[in-house]
Amino acid sequence: MSAAPWLSRASAQLEALLAATGAPVLVHGHQPRGLFDLVQSHVAKLLCEAPAASKPCEQCAACQMRAAGNHPDLRLLLPQAKALDMGLPVELKSGTKPSGDIRIDDVRNLQNYFNTSSSRGGARFVLVYPFDAMNTNTANALLKTLEEPPKGLRFVFVGSRLDQLLPTIRSRCQLLTVPVPSPQECQAWLAAQGVQQAELALSLALQDPFEALELDRNGQEDLALRKKMAEWLANPDQHGQPPVGVEKVGLPVAMELSLRLLADCVHIAQGSKPVQFPWLAPKLLWAKAVDVQKFSKLYQGLLGESRLANHPINPRLALEYLGQQWQTLCQ
């Protein structure tokens, strides 16, 4: 996979930050999976013990341990669901679902690691991804370590929602914000990776080109369900009954698709073109007859409720409720 040009531009900045400071580094941008891969590649260089200029060498003992997921000076702080998606081992209690949040227990389980010295003689790293998956209790538990970090312990936070991160954590970090690439740049890169319907995949991946690539390669069923959901919400005559199976996309994705589609409806109601889902424009002409204030009211309501999207809510009932809220637009 060829390097994304917008991440190549951020790479030198990240390298300089990691070299210049021992403070936590906060990498923020719209494409968190790509940013996490970028951070991992730089940490791999720092952990590599080969004398060669081309690091990581992938041959030394440190590189081999990192590749196997058992480097003693590297820990990943991830939600259980995210870890499973990435193929990492997760211990789950019988009958429980993987958490979509970084739990306070995940932080507590790292306390021994926080307070031990380096096993390989260099810096120790904790990569937190995505940082916006921490609730307040988890963030406060981590803050205690950030306030008085043990010598040689480096934190790197990666995510997209700065508003979801405690200000007390943000204030202790060196911030690197990666600008959002243009849709045209993303689509050109996706096309170069072999994605046939780059515009469609990018919009259904919420404008994250790395997720779009993953969906195209390994998530065609999920991509088709997201498309079905977007088309359902774009059709006022069908709001009363969600299509079969669309709840599998997950409530967080469903809410984000809904919010972005509402933004496009506002564009059409005001006489401009949709931005998020251009391919749905012919199906959104009904939005011209709707008072913009209705879209605004629904958007604000769903924005508040989206904060509950990771809670254990019956997904089918949640989508039926979502459809009922959309029905109010044409009443």
C-alpha positions as CSV (number, residue, x, y, z in Angstrom):
1,M,0.0,0.0,0.0
2,S,1.5,3.3,-1.1
3,A,1.9,6.0,1.6
4,A,-0.9,8.5,1.8
5,P,0.6,11.9,0.8
6,W,-1.1,13.8,3.7
7,L,0.4,11.4,6.3
8,S,3.8,11.7,4.7
9,R,3.6,15.4,5.3
10,A,2.8,14.8,9.0
11,S,5.5,12.2,9.4
12,A,8.4,14.6,9.8
13,Q,6.4,16.6,12.4
14,L,5.7,13.5,14.4
15,E,9.3,12.4,14.3
16,A,10.5,15.8,15.5
17,L,8.0,15.8,18.4
18,L,9.0,12.4,19.6
19,A,12.6,13.4,19.5
20,A,12.3,16.8,21.1
21,T,10.1,16.1,24.1
22,G,9.4,13.5,26.7
23,A,5.9,14.9,27.2
24,P,2.9,13.0,26.0
25,V,2.2,13.5,22.4
26,L,-1.4,13.9,21.1
27,V,-1.9,13.1,17.5
28,H,-5.3,14.3,16.3
29,G,-7.0,14.0,12.9
30,H,-10.1,12.8,11.1
31,Q,-8.4,9.5,10.0
32,P,-7.5,7.9,13.3
33,R,-6.6,4.4,12.0
34,G,-4.1,5.9,9.5
35,L,-2.7,8.1,12.3
36,F,-2.3,5.1,14.6
37,D,-0.4,3.2,11.9
38,L,1.8,6.2,11.4
39,V,2.5,6.4,15.2
40,Q,3.2,2.7,15.3
41,S,5.8,3.0,12.5
42,H,7.6,5.8,14.3
43,V,7.6,3.9,17.7
44,A,8.9,0.9,15.8
45,K,11.9,2.9,14.7
46,L,12.5,4.1,18.2
47,L,12.3,0.6,19.7
48,C,14.5,-0.9,16.9
49,E,18.0,-1.9,18.3
50,A,19.8,-2.3,14.9
51,P,22.7,0.1,14.2
52,A,21.5,0.4,10.6
53,A,20.2,3.8,9.3
54,S,17.1,2.1,7.9
55,K,14.9,1.5,10.9
56,P,12.9,-0.5,11.8
57,C,15.1,-3.3,10.6
58,E,12.5,-6.1,11.3
59,Q,15.4,-8.4,12.1
60,C,16.7,-7.5,15.6
61,A,15.3,-9.0,18.7
62,A,13.4,-5.8,19.6
63,C,11.7,-5.7,16.2
64,Q,10.8,-9.4,16.4
65,M,9.2,-9.0,19.8
66,R,7.3,-6.0,18.7
67,A,6.0,-7.8,15.6
68,A,4.9,-10.7,17.8
69,G,3.1,-8.3,20.1
70,N,5.2,-9.0,23.2
71,H,7.8,-6.2,23.3
72,P,8.3,-5.5,27.1
73,D,8.6,-1.8,26.6
74,L,5.4,-1.2,24.5
75,R,1.8,-1.4,25.6
76,L,-1.4,-0.6,23.6
77,L,-4.4,0.9,25.5
78,L,-7.3,0.0,23.3
79,P,-11.1,-0.8,23.6
80,Q,-11.6,-4.6,23.5
81,A,-13.7,-4.3,20.3
82,K,-11.0,-2.3,18.6
83,A,-8.4,-4.8,19.7
84,L,-10.4,-7.7,18.2
85,D,-10.9,-5.8,15.0
86,M,-7.1,-5.5,14.7
87,G,-6.6,-9.2,15.4
88,L,-5.1,-8.8,18.8
89,P,-5.8,-11.3,21.7
90,V,-8.5,-10.2,24.1
91,E,-9.6,-11.9,27.3
92,L,-13.4,-11.8,27.7
93,K,-15.6,-13.1,30.4
94,S,-18.1,-15.7,29.3
95,G,-21.3,-14.2,27.9
96,T,-19.9,-10.6,27.8
97,K,-19.5,-8.5,24.7
98,P,-16.3,-6.7,23.9
99,S,-16.3,-3.2,25.2
100,G,-16.3,-0.3,22.8
101,D,-14.7,1.9,25.5
102,I,-11.2,2.0,27.0
103,R,-12.2,0.8,30.5
104,I,-10.8,1.9,33.8
105,D,-9.7,-1.7,34.5
106,D,-7.6,-1.5,31.3
107,V,-5.7,1.4,32.9
108,R,-5.4,-0.3,36.3
109,N,-4.0,-3.4,34.6
110,L,-1.1,-1.3,33.4
111,Q,-0.1,0.1,36.7
112,N,2.7,-2.4,37.2
113,Y,4.0,-1.5,33.7
114,F,3.9,2.2,34.5
115,N,6.1,1.8,37.6
116,T,8.7,-0.6,36.3
117,S,12.0,0.3,34.6
118,S,12.8,-0.4,30.9
119,S,13.5,-4.0,30.0
120,R,15.6,-3.1,27.0
121,G,17.4,0.0,28.3
122,G,15.4,2.6,26.2
123,A,12.1,4.5,26.5
124,R,8.9,2.7,27.3
125,F,5.7,3.5,25.3
126,V,2.0,3.5,25.9
127,L,-0.1,4.1,22.8
128,V,-3.7,5.1,23.6
129,Y,-6.1,4.6,20.6
130,P,-8.6,6.1,20.2
131,F,-8.3,8.5,23.0
132,D,-11.9,9.6,22.5
133,A,-13.0,6.1,23.6
134,M,-12.0,6.9,27.2
135,N,-14.8,7.8,29.6
136,T,-14.3,10.4,32.4
137,N,-13.4,7.7,35.0
138,T,-10.8,6.1,32.7
139,A,-9.3,9.4,31.8
140,N,-9.0,10.5,35.4
141,A,-7.3,7.2,36.3
142,L,-4.8,7.8,33.6
143,L,-4.3,11.4,34.5
144,K,-2.8,10.4,37.8
145,T,0.1,8.8,35.9
146,L,0.4,11.7,33.5
147,E,0.7,14.2,36.4
148,E,3.9,12.5,37.7
149,P,5.1,10.2,34.8
150,P,7.8,7.8,35.7
151,K,11.2,8.4,34.1
152,G,11.3,7.1,30.5
153,L,7.6,6.5,30.1
154,R,6.2,8.0,26.9
155,F,2.5,8.3,26.1
156,V,1.2,8.8,22.6
157,F,-2.6,9.5,22.2
158,V,-4.3,9.0,18.9
159,G,-7.8,9.9,18.0
160,S,-10.2,12.3,16.3
161,R,-12.5,13.9,18.9
162,L,-10.6,16.4,21.0
163,D,-13.9,17.5,22.6
164,Q,-14.1,14.0,24.1
165,L,-10.7,14.3,25.9
166,L,-10.3,15.8,29.4
167,P,-8.8,19.4,29.1
168,T,-6.4,18.4,31.9
169,I,-5.0,15.6,29.7
170,R,-4.9,17.9,26.6
171,S,-2.9,20.5,28.5
172,R,-0.2,18.0,29.3
173,C,0.3,17.0,25.7
174,Q,2.2,18.3,22.7
175,L,-0.4,18.5,20.0
176,L,0.0,17.4,16.4
177,T,-3.1,18.1,14.3
178,V,-3.1,16.4,10.9
179,P,-5.2,18.4,8.4
180,V,-8.2,16.7,6.8
181,P,-7.2,15.8,3.2
182,S,-9.6,16.9,0.5
183,P,-12.1,14.3,-0.8
184,Q,-10.4,14.5,-4.2
185,E,-7.0,13.7,-2.7
186,C,-8.6,10.8,-0.8
187,Q,-10.4,9.5,-3.8
188,A,-7.3,9.6,-5.9
189,W,-5.3,7.7,-3.3
190,L,-8.1,5.1,-2.9
191,A,-8.3,4.6,-6.7
192,A,-4.5,4.0,-6.7
193,Q,-5.1,1.3,-4.1
194,G,-7.6,-0.4,-6.4
195,V,-10.9,0.8,-4.9
196,Q,-13.4,0.8,-7.8
197,Q,-16.0,3.1,-6.3
198,A,-13.9,5.5,-4.3
199,E,-16.4,8.2,-3.8
200,L,-19.1,5.8,-2.5
201,A,-16.7,4.0,-0.2
202,L,-15.2,7.2,1.2
203,S,-18.7,8.6,2.0
204,L,-19.8,5.4,3.7
205,A,-16.6,5.3,5.7
206,L,-17.4,8.7,7.1
207,Q,-14.7,10.4,5.0
208,D,-12.0,8.2,6.5
209,P,-9.9,6.9,3.6
210,F,-8.3,4.2,5.6
211,E,-11.6,2.8,6.8
212,A,-12.8,3.1,3.2
213,L,-9.9,1.0,2.0
214,E,-10.5,-1.6,4.8
215,L,-14.2,-1.8,4.0
216,D,-13.5,-2.2,0.3
217,R,-11.0,-5.0,0.9
218,N,-12.5,-6.9,3.9
219,G,-15.9,-5.4,4.7
220,Q,-18.0,-5.6,1.6
221,E,-21.0,-6.8,3.6
222,D,-20.6,-3.9,6.0
223,L,-20.2,-1.5,3.1
224,A,-23.4,-2.8,1.5
225,L,-25.4,-2.4,4.8
226,R,-24.1,1.1,5.3
227,K,-25.3,2.0,1.7
228,K,-28.7,0.4,2.5
229,M,-28.9,2.5,5.7
230,A,-28.0,5.8,3.9
231,E,-30.6,5.0,1.2
232,W,-33.2,4.2,3.8
233,L,-32.7,7.5,5.6
234,A,-32.8,9.4,2.3
235,N,-36.3,8.0,1.5
236,P,-39.1,9.6,3.7
237,D,-41.6,6.9,2.7
238,Q,-39.5,4.3,4.4
239,H,-38.5,5.9,7.7
240,G,-41.1,3.9,9.6
241,Q,-39.3,0.6,9.0
242,P,-35.5,0.1,9.0
243,P,-34.4,-2.4,6.4
244,V,-33.6,-5.9,7.6
245,G,-30.0,-6.3,8.9
246,V,-28.9,-2.7,8.9
247,E,-28.5,-2.8,12.7
248,K,-25.4,-4.8,12.1
249,V,-23.5,-1.7,11.2
250,G,-23.6,-0.7,14.8
251,L,-25.3,2.3,16.4
252,P,-22.3,4.6,16.5
253,V,-21.9,4.3,12.7
254,A,-25.7,4.6,12.2
255,M,-25.8,7.8,14.2
256,E,-22.8,9.3,12.4
257,L,-24.3,8.5,9.0
258,S,-27.6,10.1,10.1
259,L,-25.9,13.3,11.2
260,R,-23.9,13.6,8.0
261,L,-26.9,13.0,5.9
262,L,-28.8,15.7,7.8
263,A,-26.0,18.1,7.0
264,D,-26.5,17.2,3.3
265,C,-30.2,17.8,3.6
266,V,-29.5,21.3,4.9
267,H,-27.3,22.0,1.9
268,I,-30.1,20.9,-0.5
269,A,-32.7,22.9,1.4
270,Q,-30.6,26.0,1.0
271,G,-30.1,25.4,-2.8
272,S,-26.6,24.0,-2.7
273,K,-25.1,20.5,-3.4
274,P,-24.6,17.8,-0.9
275,V,-21.1,17.3,0.4
276,Q,-21.1,14.0,2.4
277,F,-23.1,11.8,0.0
278,P,-23.1,13.4,-3.5
279,W,-24.3,10.1,-5.0
280,L,-27.6,10.5,-3.0
281,A,-28.4,13.9,-4.4
282,P,-31.3,12.7,-6.6
283,K,-33.0,11.0,-3.7
284,L,-32.8,14.1,-1.4
285,L,-34.8,16.5,-3.5
286,W,-37.6,16.3,-1.0
287,A,-35.4,18.2,1.5
288,K,-36.1,21.4,-0.5
289,A,-39.7,21.4,0.9
290,V,-38.6,21.1,4.5
291,D,-38.0,24.0,6.9
292,V,-34.3,24.2,7.7
293,Q,-35.1,24.7,11.3
294,K,-36.6,21.1,11.4
295,F,-33.3,19.7,10.2
296,S,-31.4,21.8,12.8
297,K,-33.7,20.6,15.6
298,L,-33.3,17.0,14.6
299,Y,-29.5,17.4,14.2
300,Q,-29.1,18.8,17.7
301,G,-31.3,16.1,19.2
302,L,-29.4,13.3,17.5
303,L,-26.1,14.9,18.4
304,G,-26.9,14.7,22.1
305,E,-28.2,11.1,21.8
306,S,-25.2,10.0,19.8
307,R,-23.2,10.1,23.1
308,L,-25.1,7.1,24.2
309,A,-24.4,5.1,21.0
310,N,-21.8,2.9,22.7
311,H,-24.1,1.9,25.6
312,P,-25.8,-1.5,25.6
313,I,-29.0,-0.5,23.7
314,N,-31.1,-2.8,21.6
315,P,-29.8,-1.9,18.1
316,R,-33.0,-2.7,16.3
317,L,-35.2,-0.7,18.6
318,A,-32.7,2.2,18.5
319,L,-32.9,2.3,14.7
320,E,-36.7,2.2,14.8
321,Y,-36.5,5.2,17.1
322,L,-34.1,6.9,14.7
323,G,-36.5,6.4,11.8
324,Q,-39.3,7.9,13.9
325,Q,-37.3,11.0,14.5
326,W,-36.7,11.4,10.8
327,Q,-40.4,11.0,10.2
328,T,-41.0,14.3,12.0
329,L,-39.3,16.1,9.2
330,C,-42.2,15.7,6.8
331,Q,-45.0,16.0,9.2
